[in-house]
């Protein structure tokens, strides 16, 4: 089972980043290349990588800050640092951050590629002392030739002890290869399962941290509310105690006054208290009377304004009525002239209708046609004026009706104002009577 390895590449140089991307992709790796640290960290939050290749320096933050932030997101990812020059403090800091290796390629990208293959494909990095696949196939061919020759001759053929040892070694290596393949597949499955478990654990840790923060905030809010409630309760208890103390002092003072004064003084004090209460009542009545007076004055001003508008509209209506009567008289005079003109035209038509031997009876008389045209135009004008007159009459009737309703409402408001004025005039009399009564009681 083959799994495509994922590489996270963070390099600030565009040319070097493109070269490394092409090399990694050509070797069969899945590459995510970025030039900014924040973008690479965001990608690490959404994908799981097998190797992170970071170059120093970066435009935003240092390489080691990027490695620290990346370790918090993916703790098990291998990191390969590319630097311009190897320095001992840098190597020591990389070792402390559990960096896989620190390289100074200097343009030799083959060494970087070889190191990446060593980290991601250790099974393909065969030691030189071990046999290659071609050598194993060659040994298998030699052994098969020995077997074929022995079967053809029928004679037992002695196989050198070295050949038997080689065959046993080949068989052992084949078994180990099969076991390595099975182990690699099992480890790949376990790795996938572990990665899923790690991701789930990270999600749970994030949820737990978020819930813990919310719980801390709620606890802080609850403590603040409890402190405020305790302060409010303490203040309420203080106010209640102060009220009780004031009530006791008042009771003691009243008792002292009652004991030290005679019956007449007690009655006088009661009368003074009653007089104070009556004064407060009179002050309230005076304020109410002032408010009522202001309201009546405002109503009177509004009534005067309404009466002024009514007078203006009434004068406008009277002027419209006069204009209407004048138009009606003009229209009647025009109608009378039109009737006279019609009678004259009809008389002329009857007079000219007599037979005259010198005139053709079928010929048209231009003067008569002109007269009839004038009559027709005058008739049309008369009908138009009559229709306009009727419309204006309807408008004036509606306006008159509206003014009558407005006059009735004004009359009603005036009656209410008169009643309010009479009531307000009666109130001072009651106030004076009450004041006289209180003055008499005081004496």
N, C-alpha and C positions, 0 to 999 in steps of 0.2 A: 504494500500500500504506500503510495507516494503522496506526500503532502508538500504543497508549495510554501516555501518559507517567505515570510514577509519582512521587509527591511524598511526602517524609518530613516531617511537621509535628510540631515539638516546641514546645509552648507551655504555660506554667504556669497561665494563666487559662482556666478552663473555658468561660466565655461566648465569649471571643475565639477559643478553639480550635474551638468548635462552629461559629461563624460562618465562619471560614476553611475549615473542612472542607466545609460546605455550598456555599460559593462555588467551591472547587476541583472538587468533585464535579459541580456544575452546569455547569462549563465543560468537562466530559468528561475530567477527570484521575482517576487511581487514587490515592487518598489513604490514608496510614497515619498516624494522629494519636496522639500520646503526650504524657503530662504529666511523664514521668520520663526522665532522660538514659540510664540504664542500659537501660531497655526499648527506647528508640530505637536504641541501639548494638547490642542483640541482634537487632533487626529488620534492621539494616543488614548483619549477618553472614549472614542467611538470604535476603535479597532485594537486587536491584540497583535503585537509585533514580536518576532523572534530575535531581532537584532536592531540596535539603533546606532547609526554612524553619524557622529557629530564632529564638525570642524571648528577649530578655534583660530581667530576670534569670530564671534557672531555680532551682528549690528546692534542688537538690543541688550542682551545679557551675556555673561560669560558662559563658557562651556560647562563648568562645574555647577553653576546655578541651574542650567538646563538639566543636567544629570540628576541633581537633587529633586527637582520638580518632577522629572520623569519617573524616578524611583517611587515617589508617593502615589503615582497613578498606576504603574506596572512594576511591582517590586522585583519580579523574576526576569525582566528583560535584560539581555546582554548588551553592553555598551562598548563601542569601539571609538576612541578619540583620535582625531587627525590633527596634528599640530605642525607648526612651521619648523620648530626646533625642539629637540628633546632636552629637557632640563630636569635635574633631580627633584626639585620641589614639586614640579608638576606631576612627575611619575609617582611620588609619594602621596600626593593628594588624590591622584586617580586610584591608587591602591586602597586608600581609606574609603573611597566611595564605591569600592568593589567593581571598578571598571575592568572589562575583559582584557584590553590591551591599549597601549598608547603608541601610535606610529607617527613618524615624520616622513611621509612619502616623498616629498620634494619633486613631484611630477611622475614618480614611478608608481603608476596605478596597478601594475601587476602584483606588487607585494601586498597592496591593499586587498586585491581580489583573492590572492592566495590565503590571506589571513581570514577573510570572510568565509571562504570555503572550509577552512579548518574549523571555524567556530560553528558553522551551520551544517556541514556535511562531514563530520569526523569519520564516518564509515568509509568514505571515499579516499581519505588520506592514508594510503597503504605504505607501511614501512619498507625500505629498500631491501631488507634481508628476506622478506617473504616472497613467495612465488606469485607471479602474475597469472592472469587467466590464459594468456597465450602459451606460457610455459607449461601450465597444467594440461592444456589441450595437446601440446607436443608430446608430453609424457604418455598421455592416453593413446596417442597414435602409435608410439613405439611399442607399448604393451599389446595393443591390438595386433600389430605385425608379428610379435612373438607368438601369440596365440594362433594366428593363421598359419604360420610356418609349422608349428607343432602339429596342427590338425592335418596338414597336407602330407607330411613325411610319416606320420604315424609313430614316430619315435619320440620318446620322452625328451623333451628339450629342457636343458637345464637353464633356469633363469638365474641370472646373477643375483647375488644377495642384495646388491644395490637396487635392482629393479623392484624386488619385492618390498623393500623399504620405501621406495618412492611411491609404489601403489598404495601401501598402507598410509603414507603421508597424505597422498591425494584424497583417499577416502576420508581420512580424518578431517582434512581441510574442507571437503565438501559437506561433511556433517556439521562442522563448525559454522560454515557459511549458512547452511539452512537454519541452524539454531540462531545465528546472528540475525537472519532475516525475520524469523519469528519474534525474536526478542525486540528487534527494531519496531515491528508492527505493534507488538504489545505496548512498548514504551510510547509509541505515537498515540495509541488509543488512551493510555493512561495520561499522557500529557494533555490531550484534548479534554479529557474529563477533569483533570486538575485545573486547566485554564477556565473551564466552565464553572468549577467550584470557586475558584479565586474571584471570577467576575461576580458570581452570586454573592460571595462574602463581601466584596467591595460594595455592592449595592446595599446589602444589609447594614454594613458599617456606616455608609452614608445616611441611610434612613435612621439608623440608631443615633447618629450624631445630630441629625436634624431634629429628631424627637427630643433628644436630651437638651438641645438649645431651646426648643419651645417650652419644655418643662421648666428649665431654669428661668426663662422669661415669665412664665405663669407664676412661678413661686415668688419671683421678685415683685410682680404686680400684686399678688395676694398679700405679701408682707407690707407693701406700701398701703394697700387698702386697709389692712388691719391696724397699721399705725395711725392712719387718718381716722378710722372709726374709734380707736382708743382716745385720740385727742378730742374728738367730738363728744364722746361719752364723758370725758373728764370735764370738758367745758360745760356740758349740760348739768352735771352734778354740781359744779360750782355755782351756776346760775340758780339751780333749785335751792341750794343752801343759802345763797344770798337773798332769794325771795322769802324763804322761811324766816331768816333773821330780820328782814324788813317787816314782815307781818307781825313778828313778836314785838319788835320795837314800837310799831304802830299801836298794837293792843296795849302795851305797857303805857304809852303816852296817853291813850284815851282813858285808861284806868286812872292814871295820875290826875288828868284833868277832871274826871268825874268825882274823884275823891276830894280834890281841893276846891271845887266850886260848889255853890249851892244850887238849889232847884231852879231859881230864876236864871242863873248864868247858863245852866244846861239848856233851858228853853230858849235863851237868847242865841246860843251857839247853833241850836237846831234851826232857829228862824234864819240865821245868817246863811247856813248851808242851803236851806230852801230858797232863800233870796238869790244865792249864787246860781243855783240850778235854773231859777226862773230867768235870770239875766242871760244865761247861755241859750235858753229857749227863745228869748226875745231877739238875741243876736242872730240866731238861725232864721227866725221869721223875717228880720230885717234884710238878711242876705237873699232870702227867697223873694222878698218884695222887690229888691233891686234887680234881681235877674228877670223877674216878671216885667218890670218896667222897661228894661232894655229890650226884651222880646217884643213888647207892645210897640215900642218906638220903631223897631225894625219892621214890624208888620205895617205900621203906619207909613213908613217910607216906601215899602213895597207897594202899598195901596196907592199912594200918590203917583208913583211911577206907572202903575197899571192904569190909573185914571188918565194920566197924561197920554199914554199910548192909545187909550180908548178915544180920547178927544181928537187926537191926530187922525186916527182911522175914521172917526165919524166925519171929520171935516173932509177927508179924502173921499169918503163915500158920498157926501153931499155934492162935492165938486164933480164926481163921476155921474151923479144923478142929473145935475144941471147939464153936463155935457151930453148925456144920453137924451135928455129932453130936447136939447138943441138939435142933435142929430136926427131925432124923430121928426121934429118940425121941418128940418131941411128935406128929409126923405119924403115927407108928405107933400111938400111943395114941389119937389122933383116929380113925384108921382102924378100930381095934378097937371104939371106942365107936359108930362109924357102923355097923359090922357088927351089934353088939348091938341097936342101935336098929332096924335093918332086920329082924332076926329077930323082935323084939317086934312090929313093925308087921305082919309076915307072919302071926304067931301070932294077933294080934287080927283080921286080915282073915279067916283060916280059921275062927276061933271065931265071928265074926259072920256068916259065910256060911251057917250052919245055918238051915233054914227056920223061921220064926217066924210063926205065924198072925196076930199082932197088927201085923205090919209089912209095908209094901209092898215087894216084892223089887226093884222098879224105882226106888225112891226113893234119892237120894244121901245118904251119911252125911257131914256136915260135918267131924266129928272125923277120919274116915278120910282125907278129902281134905287136911285140914290136915297130917296125919301124912305122907302121900305127898309133899306139897309140901316139907316139911322134909327128907325123905329125898332128894329130887331136888336141893335146894339144897346139902345136905351132900355129895352125890356130886359136884356141880360144883365145890365148893370143894376137895374132895379131889383131883380131877383137876388143878385149877389149881396146888395146892400141890405135887402130884407133878411137874408140868412144871417149876415153878420150882426144885424140888429137883434135878431132872436137869440143868437149865441151870447151877445153882450147882456141881453136881458136876463138870461139864465144865470150868468156869472154874477150879475148884480143881486139877483134874488138870493143866491147862495151866500154872498158876502153879507147881505143884510141879515140873513138868518144867523150866520156866525157871530156878527156883532151883537145881535140880541142875546145870544147865549152868553157871550162874554160880559154883557151888561148885567145879566142875571147873576153870574158868578161874582162879579164885582160887588153887586148889591148884597150878596150873601156874606162875602168877606167883610164888607163894611159893617154889617149887622154884628158879626162875631167880634170885630174890633170894638164896637161900641159896648158890647156886653163885657169884654175884657177890661175896657177902660172903667166901666161902672164898678166891676169887681175890685179893680186896683184902687179906685177911689174909696171903696168901703173898707179896705184893709187898714189904712192908717188910722181910721176911727177906732177899729178893734184894737190896734196896737196902743193907741193913746189910752183907751179904756183899761187895757191890761196894765199899762204903766201906772195909771192912777191907782188902780187896785193894789199893785205891788207897793206903791209909795205909801198908801194908806196903811197897808199891813206893816210896813217898816216903822211908821210912826207909832 
